[in-house]
Amino acid sequence: LALGTSPAAQAQGRFAFVVGNDAYDGLEPLKKAVNDARSIAASLRKIGFEVTLGENLTRRNFVAKFGEFENRIQPGDYAFLFYSGHGVELEGANYLIPVDLPKVAANQQSVLKDEGISTDNLIQRLKARGTRAQVLVLDACRENPFRDTKGRSVGGRRGLAPIQAPGGVFVIYSAGVGEAALDRLSDNDADPNSVFTRRFIPLLENANMPLVAVAKETRAKVKSLAGTIGQIQSPAYYDEVDGDLFLARLGGNFSTPAPPIVLPPAPVAPPITRIDPVPPPPPVVANVQPAARSGLIFADSDRRHLTRDELVRLSPEQLRLARNEIYARRGRFFRDATLAAHFARFSWYKPFAWDVPLNPVEKANINLIQSMER
């Protein structure tokens, strides 16, 4: 039995939000962030993403454009975010800097928190939309733009903090922790893109490379290129996505194809020596025992309509678990301690919100299960 990509999986959307900020009002301007954003946007369109591009965005424009992008996301879609510009780490959180943010002093951290763009907030907002996977590429690992001549600053000296990414999120930084990303190799460097982007794009467009391999190869190539001028730049990545993602594969086939399932040959029945009437075989219904690894009663209840014949064989407690595992798979918190403890045993359960979006199939299955529980 060979399992292929279902029509539902092929319908999943791919959306990208790409920003490049060069022209800062109160901070040191950058030279190649806008070029990087344009190049990434072109690359993503080539491999089938619908791109929302922003250049030199003020905070108001950033929020407005992200809102437009966010509203296009439906449950099960893939989201890609690319940001090139100034960024800063503050108390373990990362903030992207709009072009109209003024330079703040060391005693003005609250201004940065209020006016900067929190990467954690962007991730959680997309998670709440029910994204199947998110990819964040942050080329903001430069020197702290708020550091003054006396060495005081808001946030860390350079670079961004590692993200504690929830499930389904893949993050790539243009440099490692404590490293600065290079815009160019020298003042005579004519390449329109930064050191990171010029090495990242060709790999991103390779349909045969999963995202983990793209991240590793990008790190090796950037590290080698930076080393030619005696600099250290080693892009870091954080992978919380189950399976492999092939972003450059068209037709929605992002994940690794499932291997063929080879069933053993059926045993040969002994010859029938009796003439007693043979009773008809029992109806074939789905196995209702939870899978050993996932603990799910119905592992596909997010993409297949369940039937009453399947549910009628479940106990009241199994019905309750089958209904709540739909919410759990979406990352819902549970106030019921029994449910919380049950799902916490499984590695796929990564709660992040009380209210989680459901697709039409999930809603229909919950309604059917509830009708059986009455």
Disulfide bonds with the S-S distance in Angstrom:
none
